[in-house]
Amino acid sequence: MTSLSLLSRFKGALVGAVLGDCIGAYFEFEWAPSIEKEKIVNLVNKIEAESKKDKKKKVWEFTDDTAMTRSVARSLIAHPDFSSVDMAKKFTEEYHKEPDRGYGNAVITIFEKLKASDYKDIYKPASEQFDGQGSYGNGGAMRISPAPLLAQREEDNDKITKIELTDKITRLTHTHRDAINGAVMQSLAINLALKCHEEVDIDNFVDTLKSDMAKVEEKSRSKLPKPDTEDGAEVEEFPYCKVLETVREYAKQEQKPDMKDINDNLGTEISALKSVPAALFSFLRASKYGDDFKDRNPFERTMMLSISLGGDTDTIATMAGAIAGACYGINVIPESWQTCCEGVSDAIEFAEELHKLQGK
């Protein structure tokens, strides 16, 4: 893996995200504690068989996850130093062009308000939602993959950092502390995956991520509103640092983890705090253990494991696919999967354009 080019990893990250969305969407509404191995294997076999057809090949369509990721990529390529107005416009224009991609009502409301205000006070509509608390959903994390790719430039100069960039992108639609920090953790995980060598060191990966997230969560204690709780219980001040230890435990467990335990303790919901950790677990677990998918490579295992968790399968697989793709590169991603999923060629083009910006 040490010989992998950065371009291969960029392509892997964006293509992995698209594939996770397209394939994961098939199971999105199966909110069981887990999805049977056979169902996932059968779907993958179907995709691989379809890829051999010259005509009438089924194309698996992407959802709002990829639609918004595409807008992030396009905006960052056009404005590498970030333009909040341009990105907001691209989100809104993409939605109005294809409104049936599965957008949630909350984000649609934001788009309408942004357009109606002619994109003035760009962060106001999101900050007003949910009684001023903002959305705690995973919409920021699901679309963030282009940001850590662009922000690789920070290591050589004083360009905008990946944490700052992730924060600005996320707050266009999600202002809750957990949503922003979830997107940041996803961005940091992709950044770490871009630097992985040979085998993934689970302890080192988690330790590094936890160290960075401790700083992020410490800062957010004073700058972001804390969520309300219905029962008045004390709010966990470092929720992502806490859950990272659970991710580590399940990722390293010699026996296959119980899927119900994963659902209960990591979550597979639409909230960032209850989905980003599941995506990270899928990547780390699949890097070392085959479990139900022993005959597949680590990228494929990551994707199939993330979907098997059930719940918000398209978004969790999108996030897991981006991390795994950044780690393993484009060449391990089955060509059959790529040819049957919508948006792959564009993802490759975006990766190439983001890579060109590294020297600028």
Buried (B, 14 or more C-beta within 10 A) or exposed (E): BEEBEBBBBBBBBBBBBBBBBBBBBBBBEBBBBBBEBEBBBEBBEBBBEBBEEEEEEEEBBBBBBBBBBBBBBBBBBEEBEBBBBBBBBBBBEBBEEEEEBBBBEBBBBBBBBBBEEEBEEBBEBBBBBBEEBBBBBBBBBBBBBBBBBBBBBBEEEEBBEBBBBBBBBBBBBBBBBBBBBBBBBBBBBBBBBBEBEEEBBBEEBBEBBBEBBBEBBEEBEEEBBBBEEEEEEEEBEBBBBBBBEBBBBBBBEEEEBBBEBBBEBBBBBBBBBBBBBBBBBBBBBBBBBBBBBEEBBBBBBBBBBBBBBBBBBBBBBBBBBBBBBBBBBBEBBBEBBBBBBBBBEBBBBBBBBBBEBBEE
